[in-house]
């Protein structure tokens, strides 16, 4: 008989600060796991024997130590995107005193030949600090630092998507439009040793979709502690996280980041992904951003991107939204190519998606490429939702491309007229 696997622990992350109350079981570090009789997820972290308890306690005391009263030095965790374009890398550095701005931090370097970003004979890649967040794992004045990557000569390396995005968002036309983004990051939690979703019977399947979306209950919700720990850690870090919920496929979750302006959207998504990776690492669970982790009659994982400009948010904005939709329809192939790997397995026209081959739009229609909300239609202003990006998309690429296509790029009048007729849009 197949046996359902549930989270290997109640992931209790203690987000520490000077005024924070210490968690009873900080940070969920997996030294040992033993089944308990509690009617929670069925497991909690325990020491494996009396001889181990003292070692664990002493280690935990060091991990939880607040160094602030004893030194001004802090730990900065430099974070960057690796060679695959989706893998996150990081390493730690001591900084002599607390900082408030990335410009106060030194540049650093790493071995790019070990991340697929440089040849062995010329392996040095330079990290440029770009955004700072509070470190929810170390607490105190310690920080997480989002960096982008350059050659020693100061040229952005090919996997540095932030550099191009920053250029677009610094364009005066784009800056004047104050582009807002709200990004819905979906993800799937997997059992580490069997590569199968959390809560699913090993080698088998749960019941059909329907009961799991925003669900409550041990037979319907798997991984809530991870989602909650991530939510609080992001709030502590200063990430603009605005909500979270269980998704349609069991073992799948979503959180939302925004509204964020311009380049901040990409910085906040990458920082939130890093924190999620760290929490799942501690929980002994694997995070995947694959857009279709399970084939068949199961929802995929997307990264729906809600977008508006100042003109869209003002009176008469619905006409501006329609014009933006026209532009997006004419650049559909360009956007699809930049919206994530494996997206063709997700964008099938089923499971609340549009076909990858065809562009469509609609009001309150989740089966379209672009959805406009009922509230936006009623008020005549608001935002649009691009439902095409995959869960593994690069947020710098997607947000910058949306701004470029709708603010900077202008189609020919002939192309615009043909697109308007095809989409039944009056602009």
Buried (B, 14 or more C-beta within 10 A) or exposed (E): EEEBBBBBBBBBBBBBEEEEEEBEBBBBBEBEBEEEEEEBBBBBBBBEEEEEEEEBEEEBEEEBEBBBEEEEBBBBBBBBBBBEBBEBBBEEBEBEEBBEEBEEBEEBBBEBBEBEBBEEEEBEBBBBBBBBBBBBBBBBBBBBBBBBBBBEEEEBBEBBBBBBBBBBBEBEEBBEBEBBBBBBBBBBBBBBEEEBBBBBEEEEBBEEBEEBBEBEEBBBBBBBBBBBBBBBBBBBBBBBBBEBBBBBBBBBBBBBBBBBBBBBBBBBBBBBBBBBBBBBEBBBBBBBBBBBBBEEEBBBBBBBBBBBBEBBBEEEBBBBBBBBBBBBBBBBEBBBEBBBBBBBBBBEEEBBBBBBEEBBBEEEBEBBBBBBBEEBBEEEBBBBBBBBBBBBBBBBBBBBBBBBBBBEBEBEEEBBEBBBEEBEBEB
